[in-house]
Amino acid sequence: MEKEVTIYDLAHKLEISPATVSRALQDHPAISKKTKKKIFELAEEMGYRTNNFARNLRNKNTNTIGVIVPRLDSYFMSTVIAGIENTAGNLGYQIIISQSSEQVKKEASSANTLFNSRVDGLLVSLAYDTEDLSHFDIFLKKKVPIIFFDRVTDYDGCMNILIDNRKAANEATRHLIQQGCRRLVHLTAIPKRNVYIDRLEGFKQALEEAGLPYSEDQVIIDNLSQEAGVRAAEIISKMKPLPDGVFVSNDNCATVCMITLKKMGIRIPEDIAFVGFNNDPVCKVAEPNLTTINYPGYEMGQVAARSLISHLSGAVNIHATTAITLRADLIVRASSMRIKSS
Amino acid sequence: MEKEVTIYDLAHKLEISPATVSRALQDHPAISKKTKKKIFELAEEMGYRTNNFARNLRNKNTNTIGVIVPRLDSYFMSTVIAGIENTAGNLGYQIIISQSSEQVKKEASSANTLFNSRVDGLLVSLAYDTEDLSHFDIFLKKKVPIIFFDRVTDYDGCMNILIDNRKAANEATRHLIQQGCRRLVHLTAIPKRNVYIDRLEGFKQALEEAGLPYSEDQVIIDNLSQEAGVRAAEIISKMKPLPDGVFVSNDNCATVCMITLKKMGIRIPEDIAFVGFNNDPVCKVAEPNLTTINYPGYEMGQVAARSLISHLSGAVNIHATTAITLRADLIVRASSMRIKSS
């Protein structure tokens, strides 16, 4: 690699003092616009790089935020990351991204790497099976703030950013009941993390409020992939009596389950009504279009980044806030419209 | 922030020499396992951080790769990033991600920020309207390697990682012709970037090879969103005679266009056959399932990261390679199957 260009090189070339160059590069008002322009142009021409590294070493901050997500290749998560990047970028922060691939071991190793990179703060959506959180202890010891989003936890006063999954699931289930469904099924992932635990609770709660019975047979647990949608359709088609409403924790799985049932001759929504979760683009492709919960991923990313950076800049102390709950509304489409007037 | 823990603190506490601590932390074979264990445990307990920053300042590398993409919230791009993160992570590199939001101005500012962060290399998929590439000049001046992927360009010997878009489009169009289609339409984005230019070329070429006429009316230009799919359906439904085959540059747009035409009473594939591009999950939700080109995003991300890191480690000189072309095959599904035996 070539020798790094310094302010002394710029000063020498322009025959001015290094102090003037330094002040100009910091946009100091004492330096004339004309001089600044000259210096900026030469800096660019010579490939001068502001010494972020040396400066960070002094300032003890890196203007970077670490982000750990379970997986990057999901539509929902990609919208969250787009929101984080947008807000962080506008506020002068960069993001370093890592995926745990749903494994606590990889999550711990990502946390460790980000810690050693001295990120100023951390945004985390937990892996599926993370129970022990001790890999985050090093951050708290150093007072590096952590905010959890979507897949959250109760961890030593850290802020959570989430939606009210229980309420959303309750609303989804209640909607199915209002549409005349009486034999309901919930298709979801193992209720280990808050998102799945709370959705199952909301489902049960809505049944109870409507005076409908609940048994464990009404819950199908799988990994919410497209393949899981096919598997669930096979289970559902063999249930006696046939269920008349299905609430699924994920749109992608819901739509595939729905079209697999259609191929077996089951009518949607007349025989079985469907509600999904997230409001992925896939909802508008499915026939009938899928009723779902609108999960505001982009806004969640923006709020997470803004909260963390406000804390870092000293404007707000996130430890005073336990959680920020974002609005998540039911979007009614044809897959659940059994009563035509609704 | 608290005072940083140093190897001297660890040495003092354990009553051993700083040199022993330093060697143990570097896993030097001269230090016994027992001593290493003692030191590692204390390092963790006291929150010692390997001084990556100071070390990077000496080594002149940061073990980070900058990534600039047009937008983060697309399924295809999220699979590429997942592939980059996976390979980079395994090879000890972190990724810093930035999105240009399809604007050359934002792309230039992202490039500048990443340059000042001293990324070791850059992976770029260009914004829609980037023509002037001078914002990348500073990298080349400093010999910081750049690799372009998907949306590539011819820029001063930089390596491109791409698929053969012309060949893929030719194959898609030829497939439609083999299925008996004669009045073909191509729905795509403004042919400014390689991906859209090459797909249009491949479309035209296949028509020519089959002895079919081509006119500009056969190309519908829009932004490939779901809404663009609805708009295109309206245009197509009014064409006289009705086209009998549509090749779309994006699955999401293709599926919405297809179901909008179906609602108008047009049969797919009997009246109009469809082929999309990317192999997004949406293909398997659409009815009929969408024939498409399988664009291997995850593999593209892996290859991009591996090529860049091989170059950085001195194993391979990427400047000796102009381009790596990945395999992209046609996946035939029901949306184009007019001849049942094929």
Interface residues (C-beta under 8 A of the other chain):
Chain A: M1 E2 E4 E44 G47 R49 T50 N52 F53 A54 N56 L57 K60 T62 T64 R71 L72 D73 S74 Y75 M77 S78 T79 I81 A82 E85 N86 G89 Q94 I95 I96 I97 S98 Q99 S101 S110 T113 L114 F115 N116 S117 R118 I138 K141 K142 K143 Q226 N252 T255 V256 I259 K262 P281 V282 K284 V285 A286 E287 Y298
Chain B: M1 E2 E44 G47 R49 T50 N52 F53 A54 N56 L57 K60 T62 T64 R71 L72 D73 S74 Y75 M77 S78 T79 I81 A82 E85 N86 G89 Q94 I95 I96 I97 S98 Q99 S101 S110 T113 L114 F115 N116 S117 R118 I138 K141 K142 K143 Q226 N252 T255 V256 I259 K262 P281 V282 K284 V285 A286 E287 Y298
